[in-house]
């Protein structure tokens, strides 16, 4: 997202600057792909993956329906928003409505809410440890 203007400029040139907005928004797809991949690993490890195909079907149908309406109203940005919504639903929200996978929804929710806190806390600890190690060497 942060480098989209540089990437577009280097790869395609200034004629494609309108694609920067599309790339910035669509960069968030990676987040939903990541939490979907983690959910799939949890399902495999805990052997509860028998209904996982439903998530893909829901996401696909939602993407087609949203594309039909949003592309007419918003053009290419409508397609981007439709895809993001489909990824959000199929990778995260659908778990809430499937009793077998509801615990995965809560795991994902907690990781999104508290994950940033733990990353910052771990970085502080890591950086503090590095400072202590460098002081001891001197």
C-alpha positions in Angstrom: 0.0 0.0 0.0 2.7 2.5 1.0 4.8 1.8 -2.1 2.0 1.6 -4.7 2.9 4.9 -6.4 6.5 3.9 -6.7 5.7 0.4 -8.0 3.2 1.7 -10.6 5.6 4.4 -11.7 8.6 2.0 -12.1 6.7 -0.8 -13.7 4.1 1.0 -15.9 4.9 4.7 -16.0 2.9 7.8 -15.4 0.1 6.7 -17.8 -1.1 4.2 -15.1 -1.2 6.6 -12.1 -5.0 6.0 -11.8 -4.2 2.4 -10.8 -2.5 3.6 -7.7 -5.8 4.0 -5.8 -6.9 0.6 -6.9 -3.6 -0.9 -5.7 -3.7 0.9 -2.3 -7.2 -0.4 -1.5 -6.5 -3.9 -2.9 -3.4 -4.2 -0.8 -5.6 -5.0 2.2 -6.6 -8.2 0.6 -3.3 -9.7 2.0 -4.7 -9.3 5.5 -7.8 -11.3 4.8 -5.8 -14.0 2.9 -3.4 -14.3 5.9 -6.2 -14.8 8.5 -7.9 -17.2 6.1 -4.8 -19.2 5.7 -4.3 -19.4 9.5 -7.9 -20.5 9.9 -7.3 -23.2 7.3 -4.3 -24.4 9.3 -6.3 -24.5 12.5 -9.0 -26.5 10.8 -6.5 -29.0 9.4 -4.7 -29.4 12.8 -7.9 -29.9 14.7 -9.5 -32.1 11.9 -12.6 -29.9 11.5 -12.1 -29.0 7.9 -15.1 -31.0 6.5 -17.2 -27.9 5.9 -14.5 -25.6 4.8 -15.6 -25.6 1.2 -18.7 -23.6 2.2 -16.5 -20.6 3.0 -15.3 -20.6 -0.6 -18.7 -21.0 -2.1 -20.1 -18.1 0.1 -17.2 -15.9 -0.9 -17.5 -16.7 -4.6 -21.2 -16.0 -4.7 -20.9 -12.8 -2.7 -18.1 -11.6 -5.0 -20.2 -12.2 -8.2 -23.3 -10.5 -6.7 -21.4 -7.5 -5.4 -19.5 -7.2 -8.7 -22.8 -7.0 -10.6 -24.0 -4.1 -8.5 -20.8 -2.3 -7.6 -19.0 -2.3 -11.0 -22.1 -0.5 -12.5 -21.9 2.2 -9.8 -18.2 2.5 -9.1 -16.3 1.0 -12.0 -13.0 -0.8 -11.2 -13.1 0.4 -7.6 -16.4 -1.4 -7.3 -14.7 -4.6 -8.3 -12.0 -4.0 -5.7 -14.5 -3.3 -2.9 -16.5 -6.4 -4.0 -13.4 -8.6 -3.8 -12.4 -7.2 -0.4 -15.9 -7.7 1.0 -15.9 -11.3 -0.3 -12.5 -12.0 1.3 -13.7 -10.5 4.6 -16.8 -12.6 4.7 -15.2 -15.9 3.5 -12.0 -15.6 5.6 -13.5 -14.1 8.8 -17.2 -13.4 9.1 -18.5 -16.8 7.9 -16.9 -18.5 10.9 -19.3 -16.7 13.2 -22.3 -18.2 11.5 -21.0 -21.8 11.4 -21.2 -23.3 14.9 -18.4 -25.7 14.1 -16.0 -22.9 13.3 -17.3 -20.2 15.7 -14.3 -20.7 18.0 -12.0 -19.7 15.0 -14.0 -16.5 14.6 -13.1 -15.6 18.3 -9.5 -16.6 17.8 -9.3 -14.3 14.8 -11.1 -11.5 16.6 -8.8 -11.7 19.6 -5.7 -11.7 17.4 -6.8 -8.7 15.5 -7.7 -6.7 18.6 -4.8 -7.7 20.8 -2.2 -8.7 18.1 -0.9 -5.2 17.7 -0.4 -4.9 21.5 1.6 -8.1 21.6 3.7 -7.0 18.5 4.5 -3.7 20.2 5.2 -5.4 23.5 7.5 -8.0 21.9 9.4 -5.2 19.9 9.9 -3.3 23.1 11.2 -6.4 24.8 13.4 -7.3 21.8 14.9 -3.8 21.5 15.4 -3.6 25.3 17.2 -6.9 25.3 19.5 -5.7 22.4 20.4 -2.6 24.4 21.2 -4.6 27.5 23.4 -7.0 25.5 25.3 -4.2 23.9 25.9 -2.5 27.2 27.2 -5.7 28.7 29.7 -6.1 25.9 31.1 -2.6 26.5 
